[in-house]
């Protein structure tokens, strides 16, 4: 099928990837984003080889590698002593998986995707906050907060954790996992140079700190995870104070206190990590479907949230190009993606307990189940059967 009129709601990573892939496969694509303008927001993101295969498919892989960093090793350390518990070799990633493993600032990735979408002929509309969807019309209709409307042959909900499109489905409300995450950025200084050069994590009872470099080593991306009761607000940009981190990580190794001291003021944000249940189906009346977090929001403990959204986007573009009808395409899309994303959702939720266990000698490393040991890197959304 070619020249379908497709509306993508949400210009995040999954939405932009879908828009580009669909446009390059001959569809007419309109992309609607609620933000009034693009901004340099967010922090770091890890793109595993399975994500990079999808980004290579839409033609942006080389630009992402150029803007990002490919780590050669990752070190997992003891929370208190700083002792190395595990050294992960990433130097052979390209040879092993035929694709790169990349750290990149989310804003840099977003700029690359927006430029490619414009180049591919995607019509992008900013300031379009979705209010509702009428899928009972002959062609489904998007109704925005400014009272404007748009119809399409197919609507793709790529509008993230708090998806308005997802409200059409009988989804179960997310539940609090008991974990809080803090993200922060630290500019390079002599005191943290050795930690920028050696990405990794410190793991301990009930807590974990992840670090990796961005922008050619000029910035260090930090994510602090902690079990914490009494606060369950979900969101990506809720301001937090440095003192909260100092109190939570008192008694941790000197490296952690050095990192906290290096954080740029005003760059600490927190959110409660809520777990979502799998939806039984992702499409309604062959007129509306979901991708990415709107379909299967992930906790961050396997680092596969963006990757699965990219995979969804590429697979959906592929089936829409080759299937005989939209109905058959959406059936094939769900059949190809649902089992994998449900499995990753479950494993990601459970991995929080493995990495932050209270008693295990190596805090879960003895029975390591991560994105690599589970074989997630091997998946190829470009060649996978649909």
CORMOPE-V823450 format. One record per backbone hydrogen bond with DSSP energy under -1.0 kcal/mol. CO is the residue of the C=O (numbers start at 1). NH is the residue of the N-H. E is the energy in kcal/mol with one decimal. If there is no record, write none. Layout:
# CORMOPE-V823450
co	nh	e
CO	NH	E
CO	NH	E
This chain:
# CORMOPE-V823450
co	nh	e
4	28	-2.5
5	153	-2.9
5	154	-1.4
6	30	-2.5
7	156	-3.1
8	32	-2.9
9	158	-2.5
12	16	-2.6
13	17	-2.2
14	18	-2.6
15	19	-2.6
16	20	-2.5
17	21	-2.6
18	22	-2.9
19	23	-2.3
20	24	-2.6
21	25	-1.1
22	27	-2.4
23	26	-1.6
26	3	-2.9
28	6	-3.1
29	123	-2.3
30	8	-3.0
31	125	-3.0
32	10	-3.3
33	128	-2.9
35	127	-2.5
39	41	-1.8
43	106	-3.6
45	104	-2.1
47	102	-2.4
48	52	-2.4
49	53	-1.8
51	55	-1.7
52	56	-2.7
53	57	-1.8
54	58	-1.3
55	60	-2.3
56	59	-1.3
60	64	-2.0
61	65	-2.3
62	66	-2.2
63	67	-1.8
64	68	-1.6
69	103	-2.9
72	90	-3.2
72	91	-1.0
74	88	-3.6
75	201	-2.5
76	85	-3.2
76	86	-1.7
77	203	-2.4
78	82	-1.2
79	253	-2.5
83	78	-2.8
86	76	-3.1
88	74	-2.0
90	93	-1.5
92	96	-2.7
93	97	-3.0
94	98	-1.9
102	47	-3.4
103	69	-2.3
104	45	-2.0
105	109	-2.2
106	110	-2.5
107	111	-2.1
108	112	-1.8
109	113	-2.2
110	114	-2.7
111	115	-2.3
112	116	-1.9
113	117	-2.4
114	118	-2.4
115	119	-2.1
116	120	-2.0
117	122	-2.4
118	121	-1.1
123	31	-3.3
125	33	-2.8
129	145	-3.0
132	143	-2.6
134	141	-2.4
140	152	-1.5
141	134	-2.7
142	150	-1.7
143	131	-2.8
143	132	-2.0
144	147	-2.0
148	144	-2.7
150	142	-3.6
154	7	-2.6
155	289	-2.4
156	9	-3.0
157	291	-2.2
160	163	-1.5
165	168	-2.0
166	169	-2.2
169	171	-2.2
175	275	-3.1
178	228	-1.9
179	273	-2.7
180	226	-2.5
181	271	-2.2
182	224	-3.1
183	269	-2.3
184	222	-2.5
185	264	-2.4
186	220	-2.5
192	196	-1.9
193	197	-2.2
199	75	-2.1
200	211	-2.8
201	77	-3.1
202	209	-2.6
203	79	-1.5
204	207	-1.2
206	227	-2.2
207	204	-2.3
208	225	-3.4
209	202	-2.1
210	223	-2.4
211	200	-2.0
212	221	-3.1
214	219	-1.7
215	218	-1.4
218	188	-2.1
219	214	-2.7
220	186	-2.2
221	212	-1.7
222	184	-2.3
223	210	-3.0
224	182	-2.7
225	208	-2.2
226	180	-3.3
233	272	-2.6
238	270	-2.8
241	244	-1.1
242	246	-2.1
243	247	-2.5
244	248	-2.2
245	249	-2.4
249	252	-1.8
253	257	-1.4
254	258	-2.4
255	259	-2.2
256	260	-2.4
257	261	-2.1
258	262	-1.1
264	267	-1.6
268	240	-2.1
269	183	-2.9
271	181	-2.7
273	177	-2.3
275	175	-2.2
284	287	-2.7
284	288	-1.5
287	155	-2.8
288	284	-2.2
289	157	-3.4
291	294	-1.0
292	295	-1.4
292	296	-2.5
293	297	-1.0
304	308	-2.5
305	309	-1.5
306	310	-2.3
307	311	-2.5
308	312	-2.6
309	313	-2.2
310	314	-2.2
311	315	-2.6
312	316	-2.8
313	317	-2.0
314	318	-2.3
315	319	-2.5
316	320	-2.1
317	321	-1.3
318	322	-1.6
319	323	-2.4
325	329	-2.1
326	330	-2.7
327	331	-1.9
328	332	-2.3
329	333	-2.5
330	334	-2.3
331	335	-2.1
332	336	-2.1
333	337	-1.5
334	338	-2.8
337	341	-2.3
338	342	-2.3
339	343	-2.0
340	344	-2.3
341	345	-2.5
342	346	-2.0
343	347	-2.6
344	348	-2.6
345	349	-2.0
346	350	-2.1
347	351	-1.9
350	354	-1.4
351	355	-2.5
352	356	-1.2
356	206	-1.5
360	363	-1.8
362	365	-1.5
365	368	-1.1
370	374	-2.2
371	376	-1.8
372	375	-1.7
375	378	-1.0
376	379	-1.0
380	384	-2.2
